Amino acid sequence: MTREFLPPEQWYETLPTVYASACGFITDARGRVLLVKPNYRPYWALPGGLVDEGELPHEACVRELREELGLTLGAGALLAVDWAPAEGVRPRPMVNWLFDAGELDADTIARIRLQEDELDDFALVAPDDAKDYLPGHTSPRVAAALTARRENRTVYLPR
């Protein structure tokens, strides 16, 4: 029995694809979580954004934090990976990498300069209050990130 296989370039074209994003989990000395308010959405978000073609997720996190907050922060430990199926107007699943971008002191927070063409504001909120700011599909990342930090592990959030 002879089997025919597609050439690799054709085979790869048949595979499903996903959208990819990377965010930074940032807290202050009081344990409050830094959130940003995009001007193109009705809800708040963790700072971060889409991974560019050819970019590694941790590099995207660092780039997005620099662009959005005007700060050069590292992308530390991978705290959470969030998988969301295609839904609504999004035709493909979304995978999000949430990296530990650390605890900021008051001086560093005072140096935040928002990317004005995308962001209207930022806030430091108690973890339990983050659900009042974030959409339902994003808010579980906060508890997952806190668990991951505390237990020194990565949390997987499938939906």
C-alpha positions as a printed Julia matrix, in Angstrom:
159×3 Matrix{Float64}:
   0.0    0.0    0.0
   1.47   3.3   -1.11
   0.63   6.39   0.92
   0.94   9.86  -0.47
   1.75  12.75   1.79
   1.43  16.44   1.14
   4.64  18.4    0.73
   5.49  20.1    4.05
   4.51  23.61   2.89
   1.07  22.36   1.86
   0.66  20.24   4.98
   1.43  23.21   7.23
  -1.24  25.25   5.43
  -3.85  22.7    6.54
  -3.05  22.95  10.26
  -5.16  25.03  12.64
  -3.67  28.29  13.92
  -4.09  30.42  17.04
  -3.68  34.03  18.04
  -0.97  34.6   20.65
  -0.61  37.28  23.31
   1.74  37.92  26.21
   1.17  39.98  29.34
   3.09  41.04  32.41
   1.82  40.43  35.93
   2.9   43.43  38.01
   2.18  44.15  41.65
   3.21  46.79  44.17
   4.5   46.36  47.73
   0.92  46.15  49.02
   0.12  43.27  46.66
  -2.12  45.32  44.38
  -2.22  44.32  40.71
  -1.42  46.82  37.95
  -4.15  47.05  35.31
  -4.43  49.28  32.26
  -7.49  50.8   30.6
  -7.33  50.5   26.8
  -9.18  53.26  24.97
 -10.43  50.81  22.33
 -12.25  48.46  24.77
 -14.88  48.99  27.44
 -12.92  46.99  30.03
  -9.52  46.99  31.73
  -6.67  44.57  31.01
  -3.38  43.26  32.26
  -0.6   45.12  30.43
   0.55  43.3   27.32
  -0.55  42.5   23.81
  -0.19  40.38  20.73
   2.97  38.46  19.89
   4.42  39.71  16.61
   5.44  37.31  13.86
   8.84  35.82  14.65
   8.77  37.15  18.22
   9.07  34.94  21.28
   6.3   35.35  23.88
   8.64  36.62  26.62
  10.1   39.17  24.16
   6.58  40.33  23.3
   5.87  40.81  27.0
   8.96  43.0   27.48
   8.19  44.99  24.31
   4.55  45.53  25.24
   5.4   46.67  28.78
   7.95  49.12  27.39
   5.46  50.43  24.8
   2.44  50.6   27.1
   4.04  51.71  30.38
   7.3   53.3   29.29
   9.2   50.91  31.58
  11.83  48.33  30.75
  10.87  45.35  32.87
  11.93  41.76  32.58
   9.67  38.88  31.73
  10.37  36.59  34.66
   8.82  33.24  35.41
   5.92  32.05  33.28
   3.02  32.26  35.73
   0.05  31.2   33.63
  -0.91  29.95  30.21
  -4.5   30.71  29.25
  -6.25  28.98  26.34
  -9.5   30.42  25.0
 -11.44  28.82  22.16
 -12.61  30.75  19.14
 -15.7   32.73  20.06
 -17.77  35.64  18.88
 -15.92  37.69  16.28
 -12.59  35.93  17.02
 -12.37  33.08  14.47
  -9.38  31.33  16.1
  -8.41  30.28  19.61
  -6.24  32.63  21.69
  -3.32  31.53  23.83
  -1.94  33.97  26.41
   1.36  33.74  28.26
   1.4   35.65  31.55
   4.9   36.4   32.8
   5.98  37.68  36.2
   7.12  41.26  35.64
   7.77  41.79  39.33
   6.85  44.03  42.19
   7.3   47.74  41.54
   8.25  50.29  44.15
   6.58  53.7   44.4
   9.38  55.45  42.47
   9.03  53.08  39.51
   5.24  53.39  39.52
   5.65  57.19  39.41
   7.74  56.79  36.22
   4.93  55.01  34.31
   4.21  56.84  31.06
   1.17  55.4   29.31
   1.05  54.83  25.58
  -1.54  57.55  24.98
  -2.76  56.34  21.6
  -3.88  53.02  23.19
  -4.3   53.55  26.93
  -6.36  56.0   28.97
  -5.35  55.04  32.5
  -3.75  52.55  34.84
  -4.71  51.44  38.33
  -3.36  49.35  41.16
  -6.21  47.21  42.48
  -6.56  44.61  45.19
  -6.51  41.12  43.64
 -10.05  40.42  44.86
 -11.28  43.6   43.15
  -9.65  42.81  39.78
 -12.78  40.9   38.72
 -14.67  44.21  38.83
 -12.28  45.65  36.2
 -11.39  42.69  34.0
 -13.68  40.76  31.66
 -14.72  37.29  32.76
 -12.34  35.59  30.35
  -9.32  37.44  31.77
 -10.0   37.77  35.5
  -9.03  34.15  36.39
  -5.47  35.01  35.38
  -5.01  37.13  38.51
  -5.7   34.3   40.98
  -3.69  31.91  38.8
  -0.7   34.3   38.78
  -0.82  34.71  42.55
  -0.97  30.93  43.0
   1.89  30.45  40.56
   4.06  33.01  42.36
   3.32  31.51  45.76
   3.88  27.9   44.64
   6.72  28.61  42.18
   4.95  26.9   39.28
   2.99  27.64  36.13
  -0.81  27.42  36.11
  -2.69  26.27  33.01
  -6.11  27.82  32.41
  -8.06  25.89  29.78
 -11.65  26.89  29.07
